[in-house]
């Protein structure tokens, strides 16, 4: 299952890119989304790249059928590998691992624009190899991720 997003910002591409690598903004964003135990393991930002690895626990409101896979809280590790420039835009390979959940999450992000505004185009893929229930599990995780992605965008957009 795939989800897509298009996040528009009234700030320039370089400003938004730098905010993606600001540790205090990252922590504040996920805490505002209800996360606990937010840990930034790596966050190296340069003018042309961002390497970030973080983990957090997010609350899960899963249907009974999926509770045994997901529990009340989900521990996730997120890796982002960004490269590019303000002039040509930035591209990111994203990987999110949910501890104990047999769903693979990968994504591509493209941040482009100019000094006045920009857009972050996001495509994420959710797959599971578990027979019978795997598709339902991937669909549920994708729906939860879409909701979090929207709230995350609103927080970033409104924090400038």
Contact map, one row per residue, 1 for C-alpha under 8 A:
1110000000000000000000000000000000000000000000000000000000000000000000000000000000000000000000000000000000000000000000000000111000000000011001000000000000000000
1111000000000000000000000000000000000000000000000000000000000000000000000000000000000000000000000000000000000000000000000011110000000000000001000000000000000000
1111100000000000000000000000000000000000000000000000000000000000000000000000000000000000000000000000000000000000000000000011100000000000000001000100000000000000
0111110000000000000000000000000000000000000000000000000000000000000000000000000000000000000000000000000000000000000000001111000000000000000000000000000000000000
0011111000000000000000000000000000000000000000000000000000000000000000000000000000000000000000000000000000000000000000011110000000000000000000000000000000000000
0001111100000000000000000000000000000000000000000000000000000000000000000000000000000000000000000000000000000000000000111100000000000000000000000000000000000000
0000111110000000000000000000000000000000000000000000000000000000000000000000000000000000000000000000000000000000000000111000000000000000000000000000000010000000
0000011111000000000000000000000000000000000000000000000000000000000000000000000000000000000000000000000000000000000011110000000000000000000000000000000000000000
0000001111110001000000000000000000000000000000000000000000000000000000000000000000000000000000000000000000000000000011100000000000000000000000000000000000001000
0000000111110000000000000000000000000000000000000000000000000000000000000000000000000000000000000000000000000000000111000000000000000000000000000000000000001000
0000000011111011000000000000000000000000000000000000000000000000000000000000000000000000000000000000000000000000001111000000000000000000000000000000000000000001
0000000011111111000000000000000000000000000000000000000000000000000000000000000000000000000000000000000000000000111111000000000000000000000000000000000000000000
0000000000111111100000000000000000000000000000000000000000000000000000000000000000000100100000000000000000000011111111100000000000000000000000000000000000000000
0000000000011111110000000000000000000000000000000000000000000000000000000000000000000100000000000000000000000000001000000000000000000000000000000000000000000000
0000000000111111111000000000000000000000000000000000000000000000000000000000000000000000000000000000000000000000000000000000000000000000000000000000000000000000
0000000010111111111100000000000000000000000000000000000000000000000000000000000000000000000000000000000000000000000000000000000000000000000000000000000000000000
0000000000001111111110000000000000000000000000000000000000000000000000000000000000000000010000000000000000000010000000000000000000000000000000000000000000000000
0000000000000111111111000000000000000000000010000000000000000000000000000000000000000000000000000000000000000000000000000000000000000000000000000000000000000000
0000000000000011111111001000000000000000000000000000000000000000000000000000000000000000000000000000000000000000000000000000000000000000000000000000000000000000
0000000000000001111111001100000000000000000000000000000000000000000000000000000000000000000000000000000000000000000000000000000000000000000000000000000000000000
0000000000000000111111100100000000000000001110000101000000000000000000000000000000000000000000000000000000000000000000000000000000000000000000000000000000000000
0000000000000000011111111100000000000000000000000000000000000000000000000000000000000000000000000000000000000000000000000000000000000000000000000000000000000000
0000000000000000000011111110000000000001001000000000000000000000000000000000000000000000000000000000000000000000000000000000000000000000000000000000000000000000
0000000000000000000001111111000000000000000000000000000000000000000000000000000000000000000000000000000000000000000000000000000000000000000000000000000000000000
0000000000000000001101111111100000000000000000000000000000000000000000000000000000000000000000000000000000000000000000000000000000000000000000000000000000000000
0000000000000000000111111111110000000000000000000000000000000000000000000000000000000000000000000000000000000000000000000000000000000000000000000000000000000000
0000000000000000000000111111111000000111000000000000000000000000000000000000000000000000000000000000000000000000000000000000000000000000000000000000000000000000
0000000000000000000000011111111100000000000000000000000000000000000000000000000000000000000000000000000000000000000000000000000000000000000000000000000000000000
0000000000000000000000001111111110000000000000000000000000000000000000000000000000000000000000000000000000000000000000000000000000000000000000000000000100110000
0000000000000000000000000111111111100100000000000000000100000000000000000000000000000000000000000000000000000000000000000000000000000000000000000000000100000000
0000000000000000000000000011111111110100000000000000000000000000000000000000000000000000000000000000000000000000000000000000000000000000000000000000000000000000
0000000000000000000000000001111111100000000000000000000000000000000000000000000000000000000000000000000000000000000000000000000000000000000000000000000000000000
0000000000000000000000000000111111100000000000000000000000000000000000000000000000000000000000000000000000000000000000000000000000000000000000000001001100000000
0000000000000000000000000000011111110000000000000000000001100000000000000000000000000000000000000000000000000000000000000000000000000000000000000000000000000000
0000000000000000000000000000011111111100000000000000000111100000000000000000000000000000000000000000000000000000000000000000000000000000000000000000000000000000
0000000000000000000000000000001001111100000000000000000111000000000000000000000000000000000000000000000000000000000000000000000000000000000000000000000000000000
0000000000000000000000000000000000111110000000000000001110000000000000000000000000000000000000000000000000000000000000000000000000000000000000000000000000000000
0000000000000000000000000010011000111111000000000000011110000000000000000000000000000000000000000000000000000000000000000000000000000000000000000000000000000000
0000000000000000000000000010000000001111100000000000011100000000000000000000000000000000000000000000000000000000000000000000000000000000000000000000000000000000
0000000000000000000000100010000000000111111000000001111000000000000000000000000000000000000000000000000000000000000000000000000000000000000000000000000000000000
0000000000000000000000000000000000000011111000000001111000000000000000000000000000000000000000000000000000000000000000000000000000000000000000000000000000000000
0000000000000000000000000000000000000001111100000011110000000000000000000000000000000000000000000000000000000000000000000000000000000000000000000000000000000000
0000000000000000000010100000000000000001111110000111100000000000000000000000000000000000000000000000000000000000000000000000000000000000000000000000000000000000
0000000000000000000010000000000000000000011111001111000000000000000000000000000000000000000000000000000000000000000000000000000000000000000000000000000000000000
0000000000000000010010000000000000000000001111111110000000000000000000000000000000000000000000000000000000000000000000000000000000000000000000000000000000000000
0000000000000000000000000000000000000000000111111100000000000000000000000000000000000000000000000000000000000000000000000000000000000000000000000000000000000000
0000000000000000000000000000000000000000000011111000000000000000000000000000000000001000000000000000000000000000000000000000000000000000000000000000000000000000
0000000000000000000000000000000000000000000011111100000000000000000000000000000001111000010000000000000000000000000000000000000000000000000000000000000000000000
0000000000000000000000000000000000000000000111111110000000000000000000000000000011110000000000000000000000000000000000000000000000000000000000000000000000000000
0000000000000000000010000000000000000000001111011111000000000000000000000000000111100000000000000000000000000000000000000000000000000000000000000000000000000000
0000000000000000000000000000000000000000011110001111100000000000000000000000001111000000000000000000000000000000000000000000000000000000000000000000000000000000
0000000000000000000010000000000000000001111100000111110000000000000000000000011110000000000000000000000000000000000000000000000000000000000000000000000000000000
0000000000000000000000000000000000000001111000000011111000000000000000000000111100000000000000000000000000000000000000000000000000000000000000000000000000000000
0000000000000000000000000000000000000111110000000001111100000000000000000000111000000000000000000000000000000000000000000000000000000000000000000000000000000000
0000000000000000000000000000000000001111100000000000111110000000000000000011110000000000000000000000000000000000000000000000000000000000000000000000000000000000
0000000000000000000000000000010000111110000000000000011111000000000000000011100000000000000000000000000000000000000000000000000000000000000000000000000000000000
0000000000000000000000000000000000111100000000000000001111100000000000001111000000000000000000000000000000000000000000000000000000000000000000000000000000000000
0000000000000000000000000000000001110000000000000000000111110000000000001111000000000000000000000000000000000000000000000000000000000000000000000000000000000000
0000000000000000000000000000000001100000000000000000000011111000000000011100000000000000000000000000000000000000000000000000000000000000000000000000000000000000
0000000000000000000000000000000000000000000000000000000001111100000001111100000000000000000000000000000000000000000000000000000000000000000000000000000000000000
0000000000000000000000000000000000000000000000000000000000111110000000010000000000000000000000000000000000000000000000000000000000000000000000000000000000000000
0000000000000000000000000000000000000000000000000000000000011111111001110000000000000000000000000000000000000000000000000000000000000000000100000000000000000000
0000000000000000000000000000000000000000000000000000000000001111111000000000000000000000000000000000000000000000000000000000000000000000000000000000000000000000
0000000000000000000000000000000000000000000000000000000000000111111100000000000000000000000000000000000000000000000000000000000000000000000000000000000000000000
0000000000000000000000000000000000000000000000000000000000000111111100000000000000000000000000000000000000000000000000000000000000000000000000000000000000000000
0000000000000000000000000000000000000000000000000000000000000111111111000000000000000000000000000000000000000000000000000000000000000000100000000000000000000000
0000000000000000000000000000000000000000000000000000000000000111111111110000000000000000000000000000000000000000000000000000000000000000000000000000000000000000
0000000000000000000000000000000000000000000000000000000000000001111111100000000000000000000000000000000000000000000000000000000000000000000000000000000000000000
0000000000000000000000000000000000000000000000000000000000000000011111100000000000000000000000000001110000000000000000000000000000000000000000000000000000000000
0000000000000000000000000000000000000000000000000000000000010100011111111100000000000000000000000001100000000000000000000000000000000000000000000000000000000000
0000000000000000000000000000000000000000000000000000000000010100001111111100000000000000000000000000000000000000000000000000000000000000000000000000000000000000
0000000000000000000000000000000000000000000000000000000000111100001001111100000000000000000000000000000000000000000000000000000000000000000000000000000000000000
0000000000000000000000000000000000000000000000000000000011110000000001111110000000000000000000000000000000000000000000000000000000000000000000000000000000000000
0000000000000000000000000000000000000000000000000000000011110000000001111111000000000000000000000110000000000000000000000000000000000000000000000000000000000000
0000000000000000000000000000000000000000000000000000001111000000000000001111100000000000000000000110000000000000000000000000000000000000000000000000000000000000
0000000000000000000000000000000000000000000000000000001111000000000000000111110000000000000000011110000000000000000000000000000000000000000000000000000000000000
0000000000000000000000000000000000000000000000000000111100000000000000000011111000000000000000011110000000000000000000000000000000000000000000000000000000000000
0000000000000000000000000000000000000000000000000001111000000000000000000001111100000000000001111000000000000000000000000000000000000000000000000000000000000000
0000000000000000000000000000000000000000000000000011110000000000000000000000111110000000000001110000000000000000000000000000000000000000000000000000000000000000
0000000000000000000000000000000000000000000000000111100000000000000000000000011111000000000111100000000000000000000000000000000000000000000000000000000000000000
0000000000000000000000000000000000000000000000001111000000000000000000000000001111100000000111000000000000000000000000000000000000000000000000000000000000000000
0000000000000000000000000000000000000000000000011110000000000000000000000000000111110000011110000000000000000000000000000000000000000000000000000000000000000000
0000000000000000000000000000000000000000000000011100000000000000000000000000000011111000011100000000000000000000000000000000000000000000000000000000000000000000
0000000000000000000000000000000000000000000000011000000000000000000000000000000001111101111000000000000000000000000000000000000000000000000000000000000000000000
0000000000000000000000000000000000000000000000110000000000000000000000000000000000111111110000000000000000000000000000000000000000000000000000000000000000000000
0000000000001100000000000000000000000000000000000000000000000000000000000000000000011111110000000000000000000001110000000000000000000000000000000000000000000000
0000000000000000000000000000000000000000000000000000000000000000000000000000000000001111100000000000000000000000010000000000000000000000000000000000000000000000
0000000000000000000000000000000000000000000000000000000000000000000000000000000000011111110000000000000000000001000000000000000000000000000000000000000000000000
0000000000001000000000000000000000000000000000000000000000000000000000000000000000011111111000000000000000000111100000000000000000000000000000000000000000000000
0000000000000000100000000000000000000000000000010000000000000000000000000000000001111101111100000000000000000111000000000000000000000000000000000000000000000000
0000000000000000000000000000000000000000000000000000000000000000000000000000000001110000111110000000000000011110000000000000000000000000000000000000000000000000
0000000000000000000000000000000000000000000000000000000000000000000000000000000111100000011111000000000000111100000000000000000000000000000000000000000000000000
0000000000000000000000000000000000000000000000000000000000000000000000000000000111000000001111100000000001111000000000000000000000000000000000000000000000000000
0000000000000000000000000000000000000000000000000000000000000000000000000000011110000000000111110000000001111000000000000000000000000000000000000000000000000000
0000000000000000000000000000000000000000000000000000000000000000000000000000011100000000000011111000000011100000000000000000000000000000000000000000000000000000
0000000000000000000000000000000000000000000000000000000000000000000000000001111000000000000001111100000111000000000000000000000000000000000000000000000000000000
0000000000000000000000000000000000000000000000000000000000000000000000000001110000000000000000111110001110000000000000000000000000000000000000000000000000000000
0000000000000000000000000000000000000000000000000000000000000000000000000111100000000000000000011111111000000000000000000000000000000000000000000000000000000000
0000000000000000000000000000000000000000000000000000000000000000000000000111100000000000000000001111100000000000000000000000000000000000000000000000000000000000
0000000000000000000000000000000000000000000000000000000000000000000011000000000000000000000000000111110000000000000000000000000000000000000000000000000000000000
0000000000000000000000000000000000000000000000000000000000000000000011000000000000000000000000000111111000000000000000000000000000000000000000000000000000000000
0000000000000000000000000000000000000000000000000000000000000000000010000000000000000000000000000101111100000000000000000000000111000100000000000000000000000000
0000000000000000000000000000000000000000000000000000000000000000000000000000000000000000000000001100111110000000000000000000011110000100110010000000000000000000
0000000000000000000000000000000000000000000000000000000000000000000000000000000000000000000000011000011111000000000000000000111100000000000000000000000000000000
0000000000000000000000000000000000000000000000000000000000000000000000000000000000000000000000111000001111100000000000000001111000000000000000000000000000000000
0000000000000000000000000000000000000000000000000000000000000000000000000000000000000000000011110000000111110000000000000001110000000000000000000000000000000000
0000000000000000000000000000000000000000000000000000000000000000000000000000000000000000000111100000000011111000000000000111100000000000000000000000000000000000
0000000000000000000000000000000000000000000000000000000000000000000000000000000000000000001111000000000001111100000000000111000000000000000000000000000000000000
0000000000000000000000000000000000000000000000000000000000000000000000000000000000000000001111000000000000111110000000011110000000000000000000000000000000000000
0000000000000000000000000000000000000000000000000000000000000000000000000000000000000000111100000000000000011111000000111100000000000000000000000000000000000000
0000000000001000100000000000000000000000000000000000000000000000000000000000000000000000111000000000000000001111100001111000000000000000000000000000000000000000
0000000000001000000000000000000000000000000000000000000000000000000000000000000000000101110000000000000000000111110001110000000000000000000000000000000000000000
0000000000011000000000000000000000000000000000000000000000000000000000000000000000000100100000000000000000000011111111100000000000000000000000000000000000000000
0000000000011000000000000000000000000000000000000000000000000000000000000000000000000110000000000000000000000001111111000000000000000000000000000000000000000000
0000000000111100000000000000000000000000000000000000000000000000000000000000000000000000000000000000000000000000111111000000000000000000000000000000000000000000
0000000001111000000000000000000000000000000000000000000000000000000000000000000000000000000000000000000000000000111111000000000000000000000000000000000000000000
0000000111111000000000000000000000000000000000000000000000000000000000000000000000000000000000000000000000000000111111100000000000000000000000000000000000000000
0000000111111000000000000000000000000000000000000000000000000000000000000000000000000000000000000000000000000011111111110000000000000000000000000000000000000000
0000011110001000000000000000000000000000000000000000000000000000000000000000000000000000000000000000000000000111100011111000000000000000000000000000000000000000
0000111100000000000000000000000000000000000000000000000000000000000000000000000000000000000000000000000000001111000001111100000000000000000000000000000000000000
0001111000000000000000000000000000000000000000000000000000000000000000000000000000000000000000000000000000001110000000111110000000000000000000000000000000000000
0001110000000000000000000000000000000000000000000000000000000000000000000000000000000000000000000000000000111100000000011111000000000000000000000000000000000000
0111100000000000000000000000000000000000000000000000000000000000000000000000000000000000000000000000000000111000000000001111100000000000000000000000000000000000
0111000000000000000000000000000000000000000000000000000000000000000000000000000000000000000000000000000011110000000000000111110000000000000000000000000000000000
1110000000000000000000000000000000000000000000000000000000000000000000000000000000000000000000000000000111100000000000000011111000000000000000000000000000000000
1100000000000000000000000000000000000000000000000000000000000000000000000000000000000000000000000000001111000000000000000001111100000000011011000000000000000000
1000000000000000000000000000000000000000000000000000000000000000000000000000000000000000000000000000001110000000000000000000111110000110010000000000000000000000
0000000000000000000000000000000000000000000000000000000000000000000000000000000000000000000000000000011100000000000000000000011111000110110000000000000000000000
0000000000000000000000000000000000000000000000000000000000000000000000000000000000000000000000000000011000000000000000000000001111100100000000000000000000000000
0000000000000000000000000000000000000000000000000000000000000000000000000000000000000000000000000000010000000000000000000000000111111110000000000000000000000000
0000000000000000000000000000000000000000000000000000000000000000000000000000000000000000000000000000000000000000000000000000000011111100000000000000000000000000
0000000000000000000000000000000000000000000000000000000000000000000000000000000000000000000000000000000000000000000000000000000001111110000000000000000000000000
0000000000000000000000000000000000000000000000000000000000000000000000000000000000000000000000000000000000000000000000000000000001111111100000000000000000000000
0000000000000000000000000000000000000000000000000000000000000000000000000000000000000000000000000000011000000000000000000000001111111111110000000000000000000000
0000000000000000000000000000000000000000000000000000000000000000000000000000000000000000000000000000000000000000000000000000001101011111111000000000000000000000
0000000000000000000000000000000000000000000000000000000000000000000000000000000000000000000000000000000000000000000000000000000000001111111100000000000000000000
0000000000000000000000000000000000000000000000000000000000000000010000000000000000000000000000000000001000000000000000000000000100001111111110000000000000000000
1000000000000000000000000000000000000000000000000000000000000000000000000000000000000000000000000000001000000000000000000000011100000111111111000000000000000000
1000000000000000000000000000000000000000000000000000000000000000000000000000000000000000000000000000000000000000000000000000010000000011111111100000000000000000
0000000000000000000000000000000000000000000000000000000000000100000000000000000000000000000000000000000000000000000000000000000000000001111111110000000000000000
0000000000000000000000000000000000000000000000000000000000000000000000000000000000000000000000000000001000000000000000000000010000000000111111111000000000000000
1110000000000000000000000000000000000000000000000000000000000000000000000000000000000000000000000000000000000000000000000000010000000000011111111100000000000000
0000000000000000000000000000000000000000000000000000000000000000000000000000000000000000000000000000000000000000000000000000000000000000001111111110000000000000
0000000000000000000000000000000000000000000000000000000000000000000000000000000000000000000000000000000000000000000000000000000000000000000111111111000000000000
0000000000000000000000000000000000000000000000000000000000000000000000000000000000000000000000000000000000000000000000000000000000000000000011111111100000000000
0010000000000000000000000000000000000000000000000000000000000000000000000000000000000000000000000000000000000000000000000000000000000000000001111111110000000000
0000000000000000000000000000000000000000000000000000000000000000000000000000000000000000000000000000000000000000000000000000000000000000000000111111111000000000
0000000000000000000000000000000010000000000000000000000000000000000000000000000000000000000000000000000000000000000000000000000000000000000000011111111100000000
0000000000000000000000000000000000000000000000000000000000000000000000000000000000000000000000000000000000000000000000000000000000000000000000001111111110000000
0000000000000000000000000000000000000000000000000000000000000000000000000000000000000000000000000000000000000000000000000000000000000000000000000111111111000000
0000000000000000000000000000000010000000000000000000000000000000000000000000000000000000000000000000000000000000000000000000000000000000000000000011111111100000
0000000000000000000000000000110010000000000000000000000000000000000000000000000000000000000000000000000000000000000000000000000000000000000000000001111111110000
0000001000000000000000000000000000000000000000000000000000000000000000000000000000000000000000000000000000000000000000000000000000000000000000000000111111111000
0000000000000000000000000000000000000000000000000000000000000000000000000000000000000000000000000000000000000000000000000000000000000000000000000000011111111100
0000000000000000000000000000100000000000000000000000000000000000000000000000000000000000000000000000000000000000000000000000000000000000000000000000001111111110
0000000000000000000000000000100000000000000000000000000000000000000000000000000000000000000000000000000000000000000000000000000000000000000000000000000111111111
0000000011000000000000000000000000000000000000000000000000000000000000000000000000000000000000000000000000000000000000000000000000000000000000000000000011111111
0000000000000000000000000000000000000000000000000000000000000000000000000000000000000000000000000000000000000000000000000000000000000000000000000000000001111111
0000000000000000000000000000000000000000000000000000000000000000000000000000000000000000000000000000000000000000000000000000000000000000000000000000000000111111
0000000000100000000000000000000000000000000000000000000000000000000000000000000000000000000000000000000000000000000000000000000000000000000000000000000000011111
